[in-house]
Amino acid sequence: MADDKKKLTTRSEDFSAWYNELVLRAELADYSPVRGCMVIRPRGYGIWERMQQQLDMMFKDTGHENAYFPLLIPESFLHKEAQHVEGFAPETAVVTHGGGKKLDEPLIIRPTSETIIYAMYAKWVQSYRDLPILINQWANVVRWEMRTRLFLRTLEFLWQEGHTAHATHDEAEEEARRMLGVYRDFMEGWMAMPVVTGLKTDSERFAGALRTYSCEGMMQDNKALQAGTSHNLGQNFAKAFELKFQTEAGGIDFAWNTSWGVSTRLIGGLVMTHGDDKGLRTPPLLAPIEIVIVPIWKNDEDKGRLRAAAHLIKESLLGWERRVPGRLRVHVDDREGMSCAGFPSAWRSDRATWIRIRRSWSAGTRERSNPSRWLRLASMPPSYYMKFRNRC
């Protein structure tokens, strides 16, 4: 656990140390007892949930459906596609025993799901009328990484993986490029993260793919982060798993496949894009909590009145006519025993929160008793708060 009393390492001093300290201090994630794994804490998972919600909507708007496939994959499946097994064999975790007995065939904990998904597609597709198949899966995967960093590279991580089957190469190519555009729109529009999209070199392309496209996020340390990829798999997996169909002309052909995915690495990209030397800054569209209301009282007489006013203001904000009802994500922190140095120490700028309403709580009874005035205060620049006395 990061020492909250120690000053955050600056980006210019050590960017890597700054990132690690910030992720821990912002309570986004923590190290797991299992080497190489992480625990995603509620604030970090709240960001991931909002990413999921928007991406899922974008996938469905482009015609995709969600499904789920097994975590365990027969080892023989991985060996059916030569380039695929060569690329992933060093990273696989293998189950050899179950129920106290040695398994007849070892099972791979999925590093990715192309093999088992296309084996299923081969059962479902007989004719061109069964195409295209447009499926997305939200899941976890395991890749046996040797050097790990929270969110950026861990042994287990959460992601989505889209897998599609098409009748022609051109349809598959259009799909791969379309989903690359969806990722770019999300990263720029929701994460406010600058990205460069393009074609990966042959040495960098996905194992078994015809070509790989990538979204590279531009980080503050002048390095690129591979934030998302989209692959035209050609017919390689279709041939390996007998994914064939009868064409409209009456012949038999193999399907053309794509796969594409982003993971919880996006949270690491968000931290490295927007964090500063004071702590974490989260784009408002992705902040789990947009506004924190912190009542600060001097005595028991004030306490009840200020707590009631805080919750009244929360309800007013949730029903604010300038936003869709319930659109604002508001939290009241009225815990006792917290620091009273301007605002409680639990809501410093290293937390995943967008706005904190704090000093104006001592403005007087007129402001405390008039929630509509607080709605105006919430939209004022920070300098406006200084017009009120801080009696804390």
ZIUR-V999475 format. One record per residue. N is the residue number from 1. SS is DSSP state (H for helix, E for strand, - for the rest). PSI is psi as a letter, one per 20 degrees, with the letter a starting at -180 (none if undefined). D_LAST is the distance of its C-alpha to the last C-alpha in whole Angstrom. Layout:
{{N:SS:PSI:D_LAST} {N:SS:PSI:D_LAST}}
This chain:
{{1:-:p:30} {2:-:q:28} {3:-:o:26} {4:-:h:22} {5:-:h:21} {6:-:p:24} {7:-:p:24} {8:-:p:26} {9:-:p:29} {10:-:q:30} {11:-:h:33} {12:-:h:35} {13:-:g:35} {14:-:n:36} {15:H:g:36} {16:H:g:37} {17:H:g:34} {18:H:g:32} {19:H:g:33} {20:H:g:33} {21:H:g:30} {22:H:g:28} {23:H:g:30} {24:H:g:29} {25:H:h:25} {26:-:i:25} {27:-:l:27} {28:-:h:30} {29:E:r:32} {30:E:r:33} {31:E:q:37} {32:-:q:39} {33:-:h:41} {34:-:o:44} {35:-:p:45} {36:-:i:44} {37:-:r:42} {38:E:q:39} {39:E:p:36} {40:E:o:35} {41:-:r:31} {42:H:g:30} {43:H:g:28} {44:H:g:31} {45:H:h:33} {46:H:h:31} {47:H:g:32} {48:H:h:36} {49:H:g:36} {50:H:h:35} {51:H:g:37} {52:H:g:40} {53:H:g:40} {54:H:g:40} {55:H:g:43} {56:H:h:45} {57:H:g:45} {58:H:h:46} {59:H:g:49} {60:H:h:50} {61:H:h:50} {62:-:j:53} {63:-:j:55} {64:-:q:54} {65:E:q:53} {66:E:q:51} {67:-:r:53} {68:-:p:53} {69:-:q:56} {70:-:q:56} {71:-:h:54} {72:E:p:57} {73:E:p:60} {74:E:p:64} {75:H:h:64} {76:H:h:67} {77:H:g:65} {78:H:h:64} {79:-:i:67} {80:-:h:69} {81:-:o:67} {82:H:g:68} {83:H:h:65} {84:H:g:62} {85:H:h:63} {86:H:h:64} {87:H:h:60} {88:H:i:58} {89:H:g:60} {90:H:i:58} {91:H:i:55} {92:-:q:56} {93:E:p:55} {94:E:p:59} {95:E:p:59} {96:E:i:62} {97:E:q:62} {98:E:p:61} {99:-:k:62} {100:-:j:63} {101:E:q:66} {102:E:p:66} {103:E:q:66} {104:E:h:69} {105:E:p:67} {106:E:q:64} {107:E:p:61} {108:E:p:59} {109:E:p:55} {110:-:p:54} {111:-:h:53} {112:-:r:54} {113:-:j:56} {114:H:g:59} {115:H:g:62} {116:H:h:61} {117:H:g:60} {118:H:h:63} {119:H:h:65} {120:H:g:64} {121:H:h:65} {122:H:h:68} {123:H:h:69} {124:H:i:67} {125:-:p:69} {126:-:h:73} {127:E:r:73} {128:H:h:71} {129:H:i:70} {130:H:i:68} {131:-:q:66} {132:-:q:63} {133:E:p:61} {134:E:n:58} {135:E:q:55} {136:E:q:52} {137:E:p:51} {138:E:p:47} {139:E:a:47} {140:E:q:47} {141:E:r:49} {142:E:p:50} {143:-:p:51} {144:-:n:51} {145:-:q:50} {146:-:h:50} {147:-:o:47} {148:-:q:44} {149:E:q:40} {150:-:p:37} {151:-:h:38} {152:-:h:41} {153:E:o:44} {154:-:r:44} {155:-:g:46} {156:E:q:45} {157:E:r:44} {158:E:q:43} {159:E:r:45} {160:E:q:47} {161:E:o:51} {162:E:q:53} {163:E:p:57} {164:E:q:59} {165:E:p:63} {166:E:r:65} {167:-:h:69} {168:-:r:69} {169:H:g:67} {170:H:h:66} {171:H:g:64} {172:H:g:62} {173:H:g:62} {174:H:g:60} {175:H:g:58} {176:H:g:57} {177:H:h:56} {178:H:g:54} {179:H:h:52} {180:H:g:51} {181:H:h:50} {182:H:g:48} {183:H:g:46} {184:H:g:46} {185:H:g:44} {186:H:g:42} {187:H:h:40} {188:H:g:40} {189:H:h:39} {190:-:h:37} {191:-:i:36} {192:-:l:36} {193:-:p:38} {194:-:p:41} {195:E:q:44} {196:E:p:48} {197:E:q:50} {198:E:a:54} {199:E:p:57} {200:-:q:56} {201:-:r:59} {202:-:h:62} {203:-:i:61} {204:-:i:57} {205:-:q:58} {206:-:q:58} {207:-:o:60} {208:-:i:63} {209:-:q:62} {210:-:g:64} {211:E:q:61} {212:E:p:57} {213:E:q:55} {214:E:q:51} {215:E:o:48} {216:E:o:46} {217:E:p:43} {218:E:o:42} {219:-:r:39} {220:-:i:37} {221:-:j:39} {222:-:k:42} {223:-:q:44} {224:E:q:45} {225:E:p:44} {226:E:o:46} {227:E:i:44} {228:E:q:47} {229:E:q:51} {230:E:p:53} {231:E:p:57} {232:E:o:60} {233:E:i:62} {234:E:c:66} {235:-:j:68} {236:H:g:68} {237:H:h:66} {238:H:g:68} {239:H:h:71} {240:H:h:70} {241:-:j:69} {242:-:l:72} {243:-:n:70} {244:E:q:72} {245:E:q:73} {246:E:p:76} {247:-:r:76} {248:-:h:77} {249:-:i:80} {250:-:i:81} {251:-:a:80} {252:E:p:78} {253:E:r:75} {254:E:q:72} {255:-:r:68} {256:E:p:66} {257:E:q:63} {258:E:q:59} {259:E:q:56} {260:E:q:52} {261:E:q:49} {262:E:q:45} {263:E:a:43} {264:-:i:40} {265:H:h:40} {266:H:h:39} {267:H:g:35} {268:H:g:36} {269:H:h:37} {270:H:g:34} {271:H:g:32} {272:H:i:34} {273:H:g:34} {274:H:i:31} {275:-:q:29} {276:E:a:27} {277:-:i:26} {278:-:h:23} {279:E:b:24} {280:-:p:25} {281:-:p:26} {282:-:p:27} {283:-:p:30} {284:-:h:28} {285:-:h:32} {286:-:i:31} {287:-:p:28} {288:-:h:28} {289:E:p:24} {290:E:h:24} {291:E:p:20} {292:E:p:17} {293:E:p:15} {294:-:n:12} {295:-:p:10} {296:-:o:7} {297:-:q:7} {298:-:h:7} {299:-:r:11} {300:H:h:14} {301:H:g:15} {302:H:h:12} {303:H:g:13} {304:H:g:16} {305:H:g:16} {306:H:h:13} {307:H:g:15} {308:H:g:18} {309:H:h:17} {310:H:g:16} {311:H:h:20} {312:H:g:21} {313:H:h:20} {314:H:g:21} {315:H:h:25} {316:H:g:25} {317:H:h:24} {318:H:h:27} {319:-:j:29} {320:-:p:29} {321:-:i:32} {322:-:i:31} {323:-:q:32} {324:-:p:34} {325:-:p:33} {326:-:j:31} {327:-:g:31} {328:-:p:27} {329:-:o:26} {330:E:p:23} {331:E:p:21} {332:E:o:18} {333:-:n:16} {334:-:k:15} {335:-:q:16} {336:-:q:14} {337:-:j:14} {338:-:r:12} {339:-:q:10} {340:-:l:6} {341:-:m:7} {342:-:g:7} {343:-:q:9} {344:-:q:11} {345:H:h:14} {346:H:i:16} {347:H:l:16} {348:-:r:16} {349:-:j:19} {350:-:j:22} {351:-:r:22} {352:-:m:24} {353:E:q:22} {354:E:g:22} {355:E:p:19} {356:E:p:16} {357:E:o:14} {358:-:f:10} {359:H:h:8} {360:H:i:10} {361:H:h:9} {362:H:j:8} {363:-:h:11} {364:-:r:13} {365:H:h:15} {366:H:g:18} {367:H:h:16} {368:H:h:15} {369:-:j:19} {370:-:n:21} {371:H:h:21} {372:H:h:23} {373:H:h:21} {374:H:h:19} {375:H:h:22} {376:H:g:22} {377:H:h:19} {378:H:h:20} {379:-:j:23} {380:-:q:21} {381:-:q:21} {382:H:h:18} {383:H:h:18} {384:H:h:18} {385:H:h:14} {386:-:i:13} {387:-:i:15} {388:-:q:12} {389:-:p:9} {390:-:n:6} {391:-:j:4} {392:-:none:0}}
